């Protein structure tokens, strides 16, 4: 797997099913035992949630230590490309004021497919990114200005070097090939995975990635016939940044992709939010993972942006993944454990994480769009209700693609 973003290595839940005591004493005693068992389970879940956040913080701190020449923290403490800010909607007067304050224009570009102009700004010499953000917001309050935040591939695990290669083929669930163009923003797939088009938006792209290969292979396995891939990682330690994602989003939209799946997570970013809104206005449905930092993590983006289809994962017993993150809204769940796809070498591997639930929902969105009518109405009719009756914060409107990603 391309290590442009930290790998959340091998997160597993030791909890399993909570065992309840056998009936065989006073009812009051049984109730007490059940209560104690649930208390222990709750305590274990809380510890696991804290462990996930601690692991996330350790991974980010290590990435920062190893790449201080390219990465620093923004005003929220999130990681971003060093010394750069992005702006949308900045006026000539505000831009001149920023220049007088020591900011410099690195470049300006109009994102093809979104008709969105982005200005890249170099922060004043000797000023750290967080202070520069505050200064820029003060000088140009009417513009959307953000750091060029990094985003992480949201798998729990992808079998890699030394992993057991599993025989068999993916089960194809779709009745006919889904011809609605689907875009992928991720790492590049390996050469064994056929795609309609691919383009790099990072240094070292196109570089085959296990994660991107797995996402693309899952879509192929479920019947997708027209895949376009934007590689936003390449070999760049600061890959997965907001600008690369915006550029990839525009390129995919310009090539007719009506569904775009993003198995990446990061902080809220005003520029990326504007770009996603512009894509949605052009009829694009964005499907995104909630991540794998656990239920105590901050809300994940882009899954939490308005109108984005936010996807969580369940295991084969329809239990929520212990590592599944959260978003400001949840739309659907899909299998995120014991799912099988292909790595960059074209070998079949076992996958786990909300990264791999997300394309399984994306293919259902694409199939519904091809059928005509309202795609969400069709998906709601397919979804199996889980948890509390009706839509809830854990499973959204229900489980889709229940049999997807299995082996023959």
N, C-alpha and C positions, 0 to 999 in steps of 0.2 A: 504493500500500500504506500502511496506517496505521502510522505510525512511533512507536508506543508502545513498541516494543522495537527494539534496534539491528538493522539489516539487514546480514547478512553478505554484502557485495556481491560478486557475480560471481567466485566462486572457481572456477578452472579448473585442470585438470591438464595441464601441458606434457609429461608423461612419455610418454603413449601406450603402445604396445607396445615392450618392450625389444628392440632388434635384436641378434641373435647373429651372430658372424662366420661367413663362409662356410668350408666344409670345403675344405681345399686345401693342407695342410702336415702337419707331424708332429703326431701325436695329442697329444703333450705341449704343443706350441705352441697347438693348438686349445683344450685345456683351460684353459691360462693366459689365452687371450683371452676365453673364456666367463667365467672367474672375474673378470677385470678388468671385463667388461661388467656382471656382476651386482653387483660392488662399487660401480660408478658409479651403477647404478640404486638401490642401497640408500642411498647417500649422498644422492642426489637426493630420495628419499622422506623421509629424515630432515630435510632442509632444508625441504621442503614442510610437514612436520608442525610444525616450529618456526615457520614463517611463519604457519600457521593459528592457532597459539596467540598469536602476537604480534598478529595482526589482531584476534583476539577481545579481548585485553587492551586494545588501543587503542580499540576500540568501546565497551567497558564504561567505560573511563576518561573518554571523551568524554561519554557519557551522564551519568555522575556529575557532571562539571564543569558541565554545562548544567542540572542539576536538583538541586543541593545542598539546596534547600529541601524536597524530597520524598524524596530517596534518600540513603542512607549505607551503609557497609560493616558487615557483621556480624562475629562473632568469627572466622569462617573467611575473611574478606575478600570474601565474596560480597555482591552488591548486594541491598538490601532497602528496604522502606518506612521512612522516617525516624521514629525515636522510638517505634516500636511493636513489641510482642511479642505472639505468639499462644500460647494455652495450651489444652490438653485434659486433662481429668482432674484439675483442681486442686481441692483440698479447701477448705472454708470457713476452716479454721485457717491453711492456707498462704496463702490470699488475704489474710487479715487481716495476716499477717506481712509480706507484700509491700507492703501499704498503709502499714504502719508504717515501712517502709524507703523510702518515697517514691514507690512505684508507684501509679498511679491506674487504675481500671477505665474504659475507654472505652465498653465495651458487652459484653453477653453475648447469644449467640444459639444456638438449637438448629437445626442444619442439617437442613432437611426432606429426607426421603428417606434420610438416613444415621443419624438419631437420635444426633447427635454435638453436644455442647455446646462451643462455643468461647468463650473469654474473651479479649477484646482489652485489652492493658495499655499504658498510657502510661508510658515510662521516667521515672525521676526527673529533675528539671530539672538541666541542666548535666552529665549523665552520657551518654557516647556509647553507641551501641547495643551494641558488643562488650562493654564493661564491664558494662552492664546485663544482658546475657545471662548472664554469669558469676555475677553477684550473684543473679539470679532462680533460677538452677539450684542455687545454694548454699542459698537460703532454702526452695525447694520442690522437693527432689530427687525426689519421687514423681510430679511432673507432667511431661507432655511440653510443654516450652516451646521455642519457636523464633522466629526473626525472621520477618517477613512477606516472604520472599524473592521476587525477581523471576524470571520465566522468559521465555525467548526463543523466538520462532518459528524453527524449525530448517530454513529453506530455504537453499540456496546462492544461488539466483537465481529471481526471478519477473520475466518481461518486463513492464516498466512503461511510463512515459512515453517516447515516442520509439522504442519497440520495434516490430519488424515484426509485424503481426497476421497470423497464419497461417490460411488458409482450411481448411474441412473440418469434419467432425464426429468426436466421440470414438467409438471402437469400443466397442460394448456387448458385454462378454464373458459376462455372466450369461445363462443360458438363460431364466429367468423373473425378473420383478421380485423383489428381496429385500425382504420385508416386515418382517423383524426390525428393530425401532426401533434406529437408530444415533445416538449422540450425538457432537457435535463440541465440543471446548473449544479456542477459537481466537479470531480476530477474526470480525466478522460478515460473512456473504456479501452480495454485491450483490443488488439487487432482481430481477435477471434469473434468479437461482437460487432455485428453489422449495424451501421447507422447510416441515415440518409445524409447527414452533414455534421461536421464538427469544426470548432474554431477555438483557439486559445486566447485567453485574456489575462495571462500571467507570465512572468519570466519562466522559461523552460517548458511552456506548454507547446505542443500537446504531449503530456507524459502519462502513460497508462497507469491507472490507479485501481487498486482492488475495490475501493469503495464505489467509485464511479462505474466500474465494470459490473459490480453486483446490482446496482440500481438499474442499469440499462438491461441486464440480463433478465431481471424480474419482469420488466415491462415486455420484453420479447417473449418470455415464457407464457405471459398471459394474453398474447395475441397482438401486441403493438407492432405495426409494420412500418411506421414512419417516425424515426427518432432523430432528433437534432440535439447535439451535446455542446454546451459551452463549458470549457475547462477553465475554471477560475483559480486553480491551484498551481499547475505546472510543478516547478521545483522551487518556487519562491516561498521562503519562510513567512513572508507577509502576504501570502496568497489567501484567497477567500475574502478579500477586502470588499468593502461596500461598492467601490467604483467598479471593480471587476464584475461583481454581480449585476450592477446596473447595466454595464455594457453587454453582458451576456443576455440579460433580460430583453434589451432592445433588439439584439441580433436575432434571438429566437422569435420574438414577436414579428419582426420584419420578414422572417421566413415562413410565416403562416402558422406558427405553433399556437393552438388554441388552449392547450393545457401545458403548464410548466410545473415540473416537480422539483422541489428544493429540499434536500435532506441535510440542511445546514442550519446552525443556530448561532445567534449572536445577540448583541444588545440592540435596543431601539435606535434607529438611525433615520434622521429626517429626510436625507437625500434618497435613501433606498425606499423609504415609505412613499415618497412622492413618485418615484419611478414605478412602484408596484401599482399605485393608484392609477397612473397614466396607462399602464398595461391593461388593467381591469376595464378602464373606459373604452378600450379597443376590443373588448370581448374576450380577453384572456382570463382563464381561471388559474390561479396560482395555488398549488397544493404544497404544504410544508410540514415538516416534522416538529414535534414539541421537544425533541432532544432527550438526552439520557442522563441528566444531572439530578434526577430524583424529584419528588414532589415538593421539596422544600426550596428548590432553586428559584431564581427570579423568572418571570415570564419570558419564554423564548420568542425570538423574532427571527425570521419573518412570519412565523406561524400566528403571532398575536396581532398582526396588522388587520385592520378592518377588511372583511371580505375574503381574506385568505382562508382556504380550507385547511384547518388545523387537524393533524392526525396523530393519534397516540397508538400504542402497541399493546397487544395481549399475547399470552402464550396459547398453546394448543388446547388448554383446558378453559380458555376464555377468561383467564385472570389477567388483570392489568399487570404489565411489566413493573417490577419493583423499582427499576431505574428510570421509568418514564418520567420525563419532565412535565412542566405545565405551561399553559398558555392562558391568555386572557379569555379565550373561548376554546372549546373543543368541538369539532364537528363530527368526526368519525373515528372508530378504532379499526384496526386490521391486524392480521397475524404479524408479530414481531419477534417470534422465537421459533426455533426449529424450522426456519425458512431456508430454502436452498437456492443459490444463485451461482454465478461464475465469477472467478477472480480474474485478474489481469492476464493470466496465462491461459484462460479458457477452461480452467478446471472447476469442477463442481465443489462448492464449499457450503458449510453450514453457517447461517447468519443469525445475528440477534441485535435488536435495537429498533427504535422508532424510525430510523433511516429507511428500513426495509419494509416497514408497514406503509410508508408514504407512497411509493410508486404503485402499490396494490390498490390504493384508493384512487390515485391518478388515472389508472387504466379504466377504472369503473366510471370516472367522470368522462373520460374520452369516449367510452362506449355509449354512454347515455347521450352525449352531445351528438354522436353520429345517428342515434335513433330519432333525433328531433324532439321538440317539446322541451319542457323544463327538466334539466339534468338533475337538479336537487330533488325534485318530486320522485323521479325514478330511483335515485339512490336511497331515499328515505323508505321507499317501498321494499327495497332489497335488504335493508339493514335489520339485523337481529338486535332487539332491545336487550341491553345488559344493565346491571345495577338497578338503580331506582327506576321506576316505571316512567317512560318518556325520556326526553333529553336530560342529560345530567353533566356535571363538571368532570366526570371521570372517563366516560365512554362516549360523550356527545350524543348523537342521534342513533348510535348503535354500531354494530360490528358488520363490516363489509368484507367480501372476498374471503369468507371463512375457510374455504378449502384451497386457497391460493398458496403457491410456493412450496408445495409438497413434492416428494420424489415419487416416481413410478416404481 
